[in-house]
């Protein structure tokens, strides 16, 4: 179980890093700066998030979770979503 969780976290981290690079490249291509770039980067990162992650993040927001409580909830939620497949 711990190995599965570690693999899920590692794959998400790699996907997130790749998505961040893609978003940054798109922002540079569009010559965005300042608030427009920040807004674009935020939306781009959210759009590139896996569906389970996005769903868990939305649920955490509804529950008004923040900080460690949010991170713990999202991690558990994503792992349970992966196990449900």
C-alpha beads as a LAMMPS data file, in Angstrom:
LAMMPS data file: protein, C-alpha beads

85 atoms
84 bonds

1 atom types
1 bond types

-500.0 500.0 xlo xhi
-500.0 500.0 ylo yhi
-500.0 500.0 zlo zhi

Masses

1 110.0

Atoms # bond

1 1 1 0.000 0.000 0.000
2 1 1 2.812 2.407 0.884
3 1 1 4.584 1.579 -2.381
4 1 1 1.406 2.273 -4.346
5 1 1 0.944 5.599 -2.590
6 1 1 4.589 6.515 -3.229
7 1 1 4.209 5.651 -6.926
8 1 1 1.012 7.705 -7.194
9 1 1 2.651 10.703 -5.539
10 1 1 5.760 10.410 -7.696
11 1 1 3.738 10.148 -10.903
12 1 1 1.638 13.145 -9.899
13 1 1 4.777 15.138 -9.116
14 1 1 6.267 14.301 -12.512
15 1 1 3.017 15.123 -14.276
16 1 1 2.719 18.397 -12.373
17 1 1 6.288 19.382 -13.186
18 1 1 5.725 18.598 -16.864
19 1 1 2.424 20.498 -16.869
20 1 1 4.069 23.495 -15.196
21 1 1 6.747 23.505 -17.903
22 1 1 4.075 23.342 -20.609
23 1 1 2.104 26.167 -18.987
24 1 1 5.207 28.328 -18.660
25 1 1 6.082 27.686 -22.298
26 1 1 2.563 28.601 -23.404
27 1 1 2.638 31.788 -21.312
28 1 1 5.981 32.769 -22.839
29 1 1 4.676 32.013 -26.326
30 1 1 1.678 34.282 -25.672
31 1 1 4.026 36.912 -24.193
32 1 1 1.975 37.151 -20.999
33 1 1 3.246 39.085 -17.997
34 1 1 2.052 40.220 -14.584
35 1 1 -1.514 39.495 -13.556
36 1 1 -2.424 38.027 -16.948
37 1 1 0.426 35.517 -16.682
38 1 1 -0.492 34.614 -13.089
39 1 1 -4.113 34.065 -14.049
40 1 1 -3.161 31.989 -17.088
41 1 1 -0.704 29.850 -15.085
42 1 1 -3.300 29.156 -12.390
43 1 1 -5.957 28.130 -14.925
44 1 1 -3.489 26.102 -16.975
45 1 1 -2.310 24.185 -13.900
46 1 1 -5.895 23.463 -12.856
47 1 1 -6.812 22.293 -16.357
48 1 1 -3.862 19.893 -16.505
49 1 1 -4.715 18.287 -13.153
50 1 1 -5.853 14.645 -13.266
51 1 1 -9.650 14.282 -12.798
52 1 1 -9.372 12.519 -9.431
53 1 1 -7.031 15.213 -8.139
54 1 1 -9.341 17.994 -9.366
55 1 1 -12.352 16.359 -7.761
56 1 1 -10.561 15.918 -4.443
57 1 1 -9.295 19.518 -4.523
58 1 1 -12.856 20.751 -5.136
59 1 1 -14.185 18.689 -2.233
60 1 1 -11.452 20.057 0.040
61 1 1 -12.392 23.577 -0.989
62 1 1 -16.080 22.895 -0.232
63 1 1 -15.077 21.638 3.215
64 1 1 -12.955 24.799 3.640
65 1 1 -9.827 22.788 4.398
66 1 1 -6.422 24.461 4.318
67 1 1 -2.788 23.651 4.978
68 1 1 -1.887 20.240 6.333
69 1 1 -5.521 19.207 6.724
70 1 1 -6.171 19.916 3.041
71 1 1 -3.007 18.117 1.924
72 1 1 -3.843 15.081 4.028
73 1 1 -7.442 14.987 2.794
74 1 1 -6.465 15.328 -0.875
75 1 1 -3.737 12.692 -0.585
76 1 1 -6.157 10.219 1.017
77 1 1 -8.932 11.070 -1.442
78 1 1 -6.700 10.568 -4.491
79 1 1 -5.352 7.272 -3.166
80 1 1 -8.885 6.019 -2.507
81 1 1 -9.948 7.095 -5.997
82 1 1 -7.016 5.144 -7.437
83 1 1 -7.906 2.078 -5.392
84 1 1 -11.527 2.268 -6.545
85 1 1 -10.545 1.758 -10.197

Bonds

1 1 1 2
2 1 2 3
3 1 3 4
4 1 4 5
5 1 5 6
6 1 6 7
7 1 7 8
8 1 8 9
9 1 9 10
10 1 10 11
11 1 11 12
12 1 12 13
13 1 13 14
14 1 14 15
15 1 15 16
16 1 16 17
17 1 17 18
18 1 18 19
19 1 19 20
20 1 20 21
21 1 21 22
22 1 22 23
23 1 23 24
24 1 24 25
25 1 25 26
26 1 26 27
27 1 27 28
28 1 28 29
29 1 29 30
30 1 30 31
31 1 31 32
32 1 32 33
33 1 33 34
34 1 34 35
35 1 35 36
36 1 36 37
37 1 37 38
38 1 38 39
39 1 39 40
40 1 40 41
41 1 41 42
42 1 42 43
43 1 43 44
44 1 44 45
45 1 45 46
46 1 46 47
47 1 47 48
48 1 48 49
49 1 49 50
50 1 50 51
51 1 51 52
52 1 52 53
53 1 53 54
54 1 54 55
55 1 55 56
56 1 56 57
57 1 57 58
58 1 58 59
59 1 59 60
60 1 60 61
61 1 61 62
62 1 62 63
63 1 63 64
64 1 64 65
65 1 65 66
66 1 66 67
67 1 67 68
68 1 68 69
69 1 69 70
70 1 70 71
71 1 71 72
72 1 72 73
73 1 73 74
74 1 74 75
75 1 75 76
76 1 76 77
77 1 77 78
78 1 78 79
79 1 79 80
80 1 80 81
81 1 81 82
82 1 82 83
83 1 83 84
84 1 84 85
